Amino acid sequence: TKEYKIDKAEVYMDLNLAKEGFKADKWAATEKYLYLFDSSKYSVLQIDKENKSTKVVAGGEKLIGGKLIAADENRVFISTQDKIMIIDVAKTEIINELKADKWGEIGELIGFSGSLYLLDKQNNQIWKYQDPNLAKPAKGTYLKKETNLKDAVSLAIDGFVWVLYSDGEIIKFSRGVKDNFNMTGLDKPLIEPIKLYTQASLDNLYILDRKAMKVVVINKETGELAGQYLWPGISGTTDIYADESKNQILLLVNDRIYQLDLRK
């Protein structure tokens, strides 16, 4: 089953060293950066993945109530119950706000290729905001057919749109329509999958199963199991990132980021 047991994971970064008392339970990744949101300190920390340098790119009372974070090349998005704040990373300031527009319960935000996608579990829809100039964001519906998203827990986009459900099912969408995808090779079903991660440059999907304390790696083309990484510390992990060119999986655990090495 290509199962790898890890006794001790390497600390990739102690967030306290970047900003005292900084903790995060969510992050967003771009090609160059990780962006972490501390909802209790209302601040967004940028980590350069090349040299691990850090800087705070947003903070203050405007971010109170922030729940979710997404990013694209030069913007970070923080959502509250009734709006999404758009942060210009270079200016380190909020440059615009999207007011809630018939949203229900937003489970996840993803920035991809200049657009922002919202997983709306309540309304069984994925909203797509195409807002290259942020002046008047045009909102459209991504899904072409009624799709039950009540039990959806995570969204990932690499050109295709992938939705992970609480029972471990993954549905792949192409241009808003369900595409063929079946997972094979798992010896045990997923117990508590909470996060799905991929991006265009990756060959695999990465599923964080917190209760089983493992990361499950699935080949995107074939649906076959590519590996499982077991580490007791995963029980406290809230987010995941993978970089196949560096053979690394990064895991967010409160005020620390841990690294697991991908095996070939």
Order of alpha helices (4+ residues) and beta strands (2+ residues): beta-beta-alpha-beta-beta-beta-beta-beta-beta-beta-beta-beta-beta-beta-beta-beta-beta-beta-beta-beta-beta-beta-beta-beta-beta-beta
